[in-house]
Amino acid sequence: MHSDVLKKARYLLAFRRFSEVISLLEPRITEYRESFRFYYLLGTACLYVGDIGGAELYYKKARDLKMTDPELINAQAVLFLRRGEIQRAVEYYLETQDYEPANLTAKRALDFIKKNSGTERLTDYIHSTKIKRFYPPLGAHPVFIGGSVFAGLCAVLFFVAALYIKPFQAEVPRADLSAFTLSTEEKQNSLVQDTASSVFRLVLTKKELEKAYEDAQTYFQKYRDNAAQLEINRILNSNASVSVRQKVRLLMDYLSEPGFDTVSDTYSYTQVSAQSWLYMDCWVVWTGRVTNIEQNETEYRCDLLVGYDTMERMEGIVPLILKQPVHIDTALPVKVLARVQSENGRLILRGKSVYQPIPEK
């Protein structure tokens, strides 16, 4: 059974279905606590979705089980590279070469660092998606395996089809949302009838409610999950009927957790602090510095000084909570990917990933 799960995880990784790998493996941590390959695959999936804290945690657990695996050491090296800890990254790549002198990834990374050390190009490279060339290899996408055999034939078929078939213009839906279609009765009774005994943040007309409901689904199909969440919150805090609110709340289960490179429609501290209820469960990417740190083996808490990365102006202070041990240098600015939530009626951030750039010289 164990081998089947890990085999499926490798299969999903090859297909670049990283979130599914995480969903498959994370519930089985206790079961696989002695498996090096389990932690390596889970850490790699976290790395590719931008969950750097998760990647760091799972790679560390894998390292505790196997100290000399070149693939793992390279993966840990790229984490240091992302954080701008160049010397630590170099040390890890050199360690890889001690165990596997011909390792191509380590050689390429060391050559690149040597040629660009101390230049703006290195900083720009680390901040861009180009750094993924040093990520753990996933192999050829299975869809393309063996594709070269049929490449010529497919090219001919596509050329012929293009002459006679009208190009398909419709976008493929992200998911089937037919279950969320409002019935005639739900549309007729979409608003709370007795408003005297209730308090709402928003009072919508039927037309406004229907638009918000449709917009939430449209944004979801366009992978604009933050915008969809905002419309969901608008409905949940309005005079919408219980049936409509129940349906739109179910839509939240379809929304995905983003990475730094996939988050869309991000919102500023000014927007969120003014109407935190409207942005609840949306994802934000904010920069600043951290202070008042409290941490243990399972949780990291601090205050994020939003906008204080340049130490010139602070927009506000928000508690930040991460559900894994991380290291954040308080002397350096930090970029945080986090979900907007509340605790005891106060705005907080539930962090997913943190990133610290190379300090300027």
C-alpha positions in Angstrom: 0.0 0.0 0.0 2.8 2.4 0.9 4.5 1.9 -2.5 1.2 2.6 -4.3 0.8 5.9 -2.6 4.3 7.1 -3.3 4.0 5.8 -6.9 0.8 7.9 -7.3 2.6 10.9 -5.8 5.4 10.6 -8.3 2.9 10.2 -11.1 1.1 13.4 -10.0 4.4 15.3 -9.7 5.3 14.2 -13.3 2.0 15.7 -14.4 2.8 18.9 -12.5 -0.3 18.4 -10.3 1.4 19.7 -7.2 -1.6 20.6 -5.1 -2.9 17.1 -5.5 0.4 15.7 -4.3 0.1 17.8 -1.1 -3.5 16.7 -0.6 -2.5 13.1 -1.1 0.5 13.0 1.2 -0.1 15.5 4.1 -2.8 13.5 5.7 -0.4 10.5 5.8 2.5 12.1 7.6 2.2 9.9 10.7 1.9 6.8 8.6 5.0 7.7 6.6 7.1 9.3 9.3 10.0 7.0 8.6 10.0 7.4 4.8 12.7 9.6 3.2 11.0 9.4 -0.2 7.6 10.6 1.2 9.1 13.7 2.7 11.2 14.4 -0.4 8.1 14.2 -2.7 6.0 16.3 -0.3 8.7 19.0 0.1 9.2 19.1 -3.7 5.4 19.7 -4.3 5.5 22.5 -1.7 8.5 24.1 -3.4 6.8 24.2 -6.8 3.5 25.7 -5.4 5.5 28.4 -3.6 5.1 27.0 -0.1 8.7 27.6 0.9 8.0 27.1 4.6 6.5 23.7 3.9 9.3 22.7 1.6 11.9 23.7 4.2 10.1 21.6 6.9 9.7 18.5 4.8 13.2 18.6 3.3 14.6 18.9 6.9 12.6 15.8 7.9 13.9 13.9 4.8 17.5 15.0 5.7 17.1 13.6 9.2 16.4 10.2 7.6 19.0 10.3 4.8 21.9 12.7 5.0 23.7 12.1 1.7 21.1 12.1 -1.0 22.3 14.5 -3.8 18.8 15.4 -5.0 17.7 16.4 -1.5 20.9 18.5 -0.9 20.4 20.3 -4.2 16.7 21.0 -3.2 17.8 22.4 0.1 20.5 24.5 -1.7 17.9 26.1 -3.9 15.9 27.2 -0.8 19.0 29.0 0.5 19.4 30.5 -3.0 15.8 31.8 -3.0 16.4 33.5 0.4 19.6 35.1 -0.8 21.8 33.0 1.5 24.3 32.5 -1.3 27.2 31.2 0.8 25.0 28.5 2.3 23.7 27.5 -1.1 27.3 27.2 -2.4 28.2 25.0 0.6 25.3 22.7 -0.1 26.1 22.4 -3.8 29.7 21.6 -3.0 28.4 19.0 -0.6 26.5 17.5 -3.4 29.6 17.3 -5.5 31.4 15.5 -2.6 28.8 12.7 -2.9 28.3 12.9 -6.7 31.1 14.8 -8.5 29.3 14.6 -11.8 26.0 16.1 -10.6 24.9 18.4 -13.4 22.5 20.6 -11.3 25.1 21.4 -8.7 27.7 22.2 -11.4 25.3 24.5 -13.3 24.2 26.3 -10.2 27.8 26.8 -9.0 28.9 28.1 -12.4 26.0 30.5 -12.5 26.7 31.8 -9.0 30.4 32.2 -9.8 29.7 34.2 -13.0 27.1 36.5 -11.5 28.1 36.8 -7.8 27.7 40.4 -6.6 25.7 41.5 -9.7 22.1 42.7 -10.0 21.6 39.9 -12.5 21.8 37.3 -9.7 19.3 39.2 -7.6 16.9 39.5 -10.5 17.3 35.8 -11.4 16.5 34.7 -7.9 13.4 36.9 -7.8 12.1 35.6 -11.2 10.7 32.2 -12.2 14.0 31.4 -13.9 15.3 30.0 -10.6 13.1 27.0 -11.2 15.8 25.6 -13.5 17.6 24.6 -10.3 14.5 23.1 -8.7 14.4 19.3 -8.3 13.8 17.7 -11.8 10.3 16.3 -12.5 11.2 14.5 -15.7 9.4 14.8 -19.0 5.7 15.4 -18.8 4.0 12.0 -19.4 1.8 13.5 -22.1 5.0 14.1 -24.1 6.6 10.8 -23.6 6.7 9.0 -26.9 5.3 12.1 -28.6 8.1 12.4 -31.0 7.0 9.2 -32.7 3.8 10.8 -33.7 4.9 14.4 -34.0 5.1 14.4 -37.8 1.7 12.7 -38.2 0.1 15.1 -35.7 1.4 18.1 -37.4 -0.1 17.0 -40.7 -3.4 16.2 -39.0 -3.5 19.6 -37.3 -2.7 21.3 -40.6 -5.5 19.5 -42.4 -7.9 20.2 -39.6 -7.1 23.9 -39.6 -8.2 24.1 -43.3 -11.6 22.5 -42.7 -12.5 22.9 -39.1 -13.5 26.2 -37.5 -11.1 26.9 -34.5 -12.6 26.0 -31.2 -13.1 29.3 -29.3 -14.8 28.4 -26.1 -12.7 28.1 -22.9 -12.7 24.8 -21.2 -14.4 25.2 -17.8 -12.3 24.8 -14.7 -15.0 22.8 -13.0 -18.6 21.8 -13.4 -20.6 24.3 -11.4 -24.1 23.2 -12.5 -24.9 22.2 -9.0 -24.7 25.9 -8.0 -27.3 27.0 -10.5 -30.1 28.7 -8.6 -33.5 27.1 -9.0 -36.5 29.2 -10.0 -37.8 29.1 -6.4 -34.4 30.2 -5.1 -34.3 33.1 -7.5 -37.7 34.2 -6.5 -36.9 34.0 -2.8 -33.2 34.9 -3.0 -33.5 37.6 -0.3 -34.4 37.5 3.4 -38.0 38.5 3.8 -37.9 39.7 7.4 -35.2 42.2 7.6 -36.4 44.0 10.7 -35.0 41.3 13.1 -31.7 41.0 11.3 -28.6 43.1 10.8 -26.6 43.0 7.6 -23.4 44.7 6.5 -24.9 44.9 3.0 -28.4 45.2 1.7 -28.6 44.0 -1.9 -31.3 44.1 -4.4 -32.2 40.8 -6.3 -30.4 42.1 -9.3 -27.2 43.0 -7.3 -27.3 39.6 -5.6 -27.7 37.7 -8.8 -24.8 39.6 -10.3 -22.5 38.9 -7.3 -23.5 35.2 -7.5 -22.7 35.0 -11.2 -19.5 37.0 -10.8 -18.2 34.6 -8.1 -18.6 31.6 -10.5 -17.2 33.5 -13.4 -14.1 34.6 -11.5 -13.6 31.0 -10.3 -13.7 29.7 -13.8 -11.1 32.3 -14.8 -8.8 31.2 -11.9 -9.3 34.5 -10.2 -10.0 32.9 -6.8 -9.4 36.1 -4.7 -12.0 38.0 -6.8 -14.4 35.0 -6.4 -13.8 35.0 -2.6 -14.6 38.7 -2.4 -18.0 38.2 -4.1 -18.7 35.2 -1.9 -18.0 37.4 1.2 -20.3 40.1 -0.3 -23.1 37.6 -0.4 -22.4 36.0 3.0 -22.6 39.4 4.7 -25.7 40.5 2.8 -29.5 40.0 3.1 -29.2 36.9 0.8 -31.4 34.0 1.8 -30.1 31.0 3.7 -30.3 28.8 0.7 -28.2 31.2 -1.5 -25.6 31.7 1.3 -25.3 27.9 1.8 -24.6 27.4 -1.9 -22.1 30.1 -2.3 -20.3 28.9 0.9 -19.9 25.5 -0.8 -18.2 27.2 -3.7 -15.4 28.1 -1.3 -14.4 24.4 -1.2 -13.5 24.7 -4.9 -11.0 27.6 -4.4 -7.3 26.7 -4.5 -4.4 27.9 -2.3 -2.1 30.0 -4.5 1.7 30.4 -4.6 3.7 33.6 -4.9 3.6 33.2 -8.7 -0.1 32.2 -9.0 -1.9 34.5 -6.7 -4.2 37.0 -8.5 -6.2 40.1 -7.6 -4.1 40.9 -4.5 -5.3 43.6 -2.1 -3.4 46.3 -0.2 -3.3 46.7 3.6 -5.3 49.9 3.3 -8.1 48.1 1.5 -8.2 45.1 3.8 -8.0 47.0 7.1 -10.8 49.3 6.0 -13.3 46.4 5.4 -11.7 43.2 6.7 -14.9 41.3 6.5 -15.0 41.8 2.7 -11.6 40.4 2.2 -11.8 37.5 4.7 -10.1 34.3 3.4 -8.6 36.2 0.5 -4.8 35.8 -0.1 -2.5 38.8 0.1 1.2 39.3 -0.7 2.5 42.0 1.7 6.1 43.2 2.5 7.5 44.5 5.7 9.5 43.4 8.7 8.8 41.1 11.6 9.0 41.7 15.4 7.7 40.3 18.7 8.5 36.7 17.6 7.1 33.7 19.5 7.7 30.2 18.2 7.7 26.5 19.2 8.0 23.2 17.3 4.7 23.6 15.5 3.9 27.3 15.2 5.6 30.7 14.5 3.9 33.9 15.6 5.0 37.5 15.1 3.8 41.0 14.2 4.3 42.0 10.6 5.1 45.7 10.2 3.4 46.1 6.9 5.1 48.4 4.4 8.1 48.9 6.7 10.5 47.0 4.4 12.3 50.2 3.5 12.0 51.5 7.1 10.5 54.8 5.9 6.8 54.3 6.4 4.7 51.7 8.1 1.2 51.1 6.9 0.1 49.0 9.9 0.8 46.1 12.2 -0.8 42.7 11.7 -0.3 39.5 13.7 1.2 36.8 11.4 0.9 33.1 12.2 2.6 30.3 10.3 1.8 26.6 11.1 5.4 25.4 10.7 8.8 26.4 12.2 10.6 28.9 9.9 13.5 31.2 10.2 12.9 34.9 9.4 15.8 37.3 9.8 14.4 40.4 11.6 17.2 42.5 10.2 15.9 42.0 6.6 12.6 42.8 4.9 10.3 39.9 4.2 7.6 39.2 1.7 4.6 37.1 3.0 2.0 35.1 1.2 -0.9 34.8 3.7 -4.6 34.4 4.0 -6.7 37.1 5.6 -8.5 35.9 8.7 -9.6 37.0 12.2 -8.8 35.9 15.7 -10.9 37.2 18.7 -12.3 39.9 16.4 -8.9 41.1 15.3 -7.5 41.1 11.8 -4.6 38.5 11.4 -2.7 36.7 8.7 -2.4 33.0 8.4 0.9 32.7 6.5 1.6 30.1 3.9 5.0 31.2 2.5 7.7 33.8 3.3 10.5 35.1 1.2 13.5 37.2 2.1 15.4 38.8 -0.8 19.2 39.3 -1.0 20.2 42.3 1.1 21.4 45.2 -0.9 25.1 46.0 -0.6 
